[in-house]
Amino acid sequence: MNKEKLRDLVFARPFKPFNIHLAEGTIIPVRHPEFVLLTQAGRTAYVHTGRGDEVKIVDVLLITHLSKNGAAPKGRRTGRRKS
């Protein structure tokens, strides 16, 4: 993953929530652009998870991909019920 792709999503207007997928399988949701701090060199990102004061320190080189965070959770119905 390169820092430009992450930067593009963080600074996109309008902002759209997304997930950061790490090499070991961790998925970190980014719900707001102010929840991410990128270092000047772009090698490290500090991501507030939205749970209390929890912050994840992410090595940008260990990000495998970024995905949109708009899908409904499994088991949740999003459409109208069929009769």
Secondary structure, DSSP 8 states (H G I E B T S, - for coil): --HHHHHHHHT-SS---EEEEETTS-EEEE-SGGGEEE-TTSSEEEEE-SSTT-EEEEEGGGEEEEEES-S--TT---S----
